[in-house]
């Protein structure tokens, strides 16, 4: 039941935060540039991009996972009511914590947020502004919904600088590589590591 709920939640996020915005993006790009689906998808970062960046981002992903292992975030804000990580409380590494963490980190947050913020928003900004201003702009836009989370979990304010720094790194990788794959790998690995950290640290 837990895994089914996690899969349904990931699917809803995928449709609402990635699918619907991409349909609007596609309609706009099709109307303005008359491009084919593949061309529009590439503009949104849905391509392999520079293969050399994949190795670099895998290294960053490993560093991100190590960060959460060596310096875990304070547990209390992550497990309180309203926190996205609360669903992992008490699961340990037993079934179904790993597939739930992958659904949460890779699909629900990783892919949806990367396609929206780095793929479409950062991509659009980078075609109009310098890399510096495009990256800063997408990072500030990414920060806005995370600020709203403080209404639910005010103790999570300490995560904002980390989210902003991560967004700058992910945005730079996306703009330089032309793809969301690298930023997706880093974002997903950090979120999976955080989810499993909660599962392990609260196991009875």
C-alpha positions as CSV (number, residue, x, y, z in Angstrom):
1,X,0.0,0.0,0.0
2,X,2.8,2.4,0.8
3,X,4.5,1.7,-2.5
4,X,1.3,2.1,-4.4
5,X,0.6,5.5,-2.7
6,X,4.2,6.6,-3.5
7,X,3.8,5.6,-7.2
8,X,0.4,7.4,-7.5
9,X,1.9,10.5,-5.9
10,X,4.9,10.4,-8.2
11,X,2.6,10.0,-11.2
12,X,0.4,13.0,-10.2
13,X,3.5,15.2,-9.7
14,X,4.8,14.0,-13.1
15,X,1.6,15.0,-14.8
16,X,0.9,18.3,-13.0
17,X,4.4,19.7,-12.6
18,X,6.0,18.3,-15.8
19,X,3.4,17.1,-18.2
20,X,1.0,20.1,-18.2
21,X,3.8,22.8,-18.3
22,X,5.5,20.8,-21.1
23,X,2.3,20.8,-23.1
24,X,2.0,24.6,-22.7
25,X,5.7,25.0,-23.6
26,X,5.2,22.7,-26.6
27,X,2.1,24.7,-27.8
28,X,4.0,28.0,-27.4
29,X,7.1,26.7,-29.2
30,X,5.1,25.1,-31.9
31,X,3.1,28.3,-32.5
32,X,6.2,30.5,-32.5
33,X,8.9,28.4,-34.1
34,X,6.9,25.8,-35.9
35,X,9.4,23.2,-34.8
36,X,8.9,19.4,-34.7
37,X,8.4,17.6,-31.4
38,X,12.0,16.4,-31.3
39,X,13.3,19.9,-31.7
40,X,11.1,21.3,-29.1
41,X,12.0,18.5,-26.7
42,X,15.7,19.4,-27.2
43,X,15.0,23.0,-26.4
44,X,13.5,21.8,-23.1
45,X,16.7,19.9,-22.4
46,X,15.3,16.4,-23.2
47,X,18.4,15.2,-25.0
48,X,21.7,13.6,-24.2
49,X,23.7,16.8,-24.6
50,X,27.4,16.9,-24.1
51,X,28.4,13.3,-23.1
52,X,31.5,14.5,-21.2
53,X,29.2,16.3,-18.7
54,X,27.6,13.0,-17.7
55,X,30.8,11.7,-16.0
56,X,31.3,15.0,-14.3
57,X,27.7,15.1,-12.9
58,X,28.0,11.5,-11.7
59,X,31.0,12.6,-9.6
60,X,29.0,15.5,-8.2
61,X,26.1,13.1,-7.6
62,X,28.4,10.8,-5.5
63,X,29.6,13.9,-3.6
64,X,26.0,14.9,-2.9
65,X,25.1,11.5,-1.5
66,X,28.3,11.5,0.6
67,X,27.3,14.9,2.0
68,X,24.0,13.5,3.4
69,X,25.8,10.5,4.8
70,X,28.6,12.4,6.5
71,X,26.6,15.5,7.5
72,X,23.0,14.4,7.8
73,X,20.4,17.1,8.1
74,X,18.7,17.6,11.4
75,X,16.1,14.9,11.7
76,X,13.2,16.7,13.5
77,X,12.1,19.1,10.6
78,X,12.3,16.2,8.1
79,X,9.9,13.9,10.1
80,X,7.3,16.4,11.2
81,X,3.8,16.6,9.7
82,X,3.8,18.2,6.3
83,X,7.4,17.2,5.4
84,X,7.8,15.3,2.2
85,X,10.3,13.0,4.0
86,X,7.8,11.9,6.7
87,X,6.6,9.0,4.5
88,X,10.0,7.3,5.1
89,X,9.9,7.4,8.9
90,X,10.6,4.0,10.5
91,X,11.0,2.1,7.2
92,X,14.8,1.4,7.5
93,X,16.3,-0.2,4.4
94,X,13.6,-2.9,4.3
95,X,10.9,-3.2,1.6
96,X,9.6,-0.8,0.3
97,X,11.8,2.1,1.3
98,X,14.3,1.8,-1.6
99,X,11.7,1.8,-4.4
100,X,9.8,4.5,-2.6
101,X,12.9,6.6,-2.3
102,X,13.6,6.2,-6.0
103,X,10.1,7.1,-7.0
104,X,10.3,10.2,-4.7
105,X,13.8,11.3,-5.7
106,X,14.1,10.3,-9.3
107,X,10.5,10.8,-10.6
108,X,8.4,12.9,-8.2
109,X,10.9,15.6,-7.5
110,X,14.0,15.0,-9.6
111,X,12.6,14.7,-13.1
112,X,9.6,16.9,-12.6
113,X,11.5,19.8,-11.1
114,X,14.4,19.5,-13.5
115,X,12.2,19.5,-16.6
116,X,10.3,22.5,-15.3
117,X,13.0,24.7,-13.7
118,X,16.1,23.7,-15.6
119,X,14.7,22.3,-18.8
120,X,12.1,24.8,-19.7
121,X,12.8,27.9,-17.5
122,X,16.6,27.8,-17.5
123,X,16.6,26.9,-21.2
124,X,14.4,29.7,-22.2
125,X,16.3,32.2,-20.1
126,X,19.6,31.1,-21.5
127,X,18.5,31.9,-25.0
128,X,17.8,35.5,-24.0
129,X,20.3,36.3,-21.3
130,X,23.9,35.6,-20.4
131,X,24.7,32.3,-18.7
132,X,25.2,34.2,-15.4
133,X,21.9,36.0,-15.4
134,X,20.0,33.0,-16.8
135,X,21.3,30.8,-14.1
136,X,20.7,33.2,-11.3
137,X,17.1,33.8,-12.6
138,X,16.2,30.2,-12.7
139,X,17.7,29.6,-9.3
140,X,15.6,32.5,-7.8
141,X,12.5,31.1,-9.5
142,X,13.3,27.6,-8.1
143,X,13.6,29.1,-4.6
144,X,10.1,30.6,-4.6
145,X,8.1,27.4,-4.0
146,X,10.6,26.3,-1.5
147,X,10.0,29.5,0.4
148,X,6.3,28.5,0.6
149,X,7.3,25.3,2.3
150,X,8.4,27.4,5.3
151,X,4.7,28.0,6.0
152,X,4.3,24.3,6.7
153,X,7.8,23.5,8.1
154,X,9.4,26.7,9.3
155,X,12.3,24.8,10.8
156,X,13.4,23.9,7.2
157,X,14.8,27.4,6.6
158,X,18.3,26.0,6.9
159,X,17.7,24.1,3.7
160,X,17.1,27.2,1.6
161,X,20.8,28.1,1.1
162,X,21.5,24.4,0.2
163,X,18.6,24.4,-2.3
164,X,19.7,27.7,-3.8
165,X,23.3,26.5,-4.2
166,X,22.2,23.2,-5.7
167,X,19.9,25.0,-8.1
168,X,22.8,27.2,-9.3
169,X,25.0,24.1,-9.9
170,X,22.2,22.2,-11.6
171,X,21.3,25.2,-13.8
172,X,24.9,25.7,-14.8
173,X,25.2,22.1,-15.8
174,X,22.0,22.2,-17.8
175,X,22.9,25.4,-19.6
176,X,26.4,24.3,-20.5
177,X,25.5,20.7,-21.5
178,X,22.2,21.6,-23.2
179,X,20.5,18.7,-21.3
180,X,18.7,18.1,-18.1
181,X,20.3,14.6,-17.6
182,X,23.2,15.9,-15.5
183,X,21.2,18.1,-13.3
184,X,18.5,15.3,-13.0
185,X,21.2,12.8,-11.8
186,X,22.5,15.2,-9.2
187,X,19.1,16.4,-7.9
188,X,17.7,12.8,-7.8
189,X,20.7,11.4,-6.0
190,X,20.5,14.1,-3.3
191,X,16.8,13.5,-2.8
192,X,17.1,9.7,-2.7
193,X,19.9,10.0,-0.2
194,X,17.9,12.3,2.0
195,X,14.9,10.0,1.9
196,X,16.9,6.9,2.8
197,X,18.7,8.9,5.5
198,X,15.4,9.5,7.2
199,X,14.3,5.9,6.7
200,X,17.6,4.5,8.3
201,X,17.8,7.0,11.1
202,X,14.2,6.5,12.3
203,X,14.3,2.7,12.0
204,X,13.2,0.9,15.2
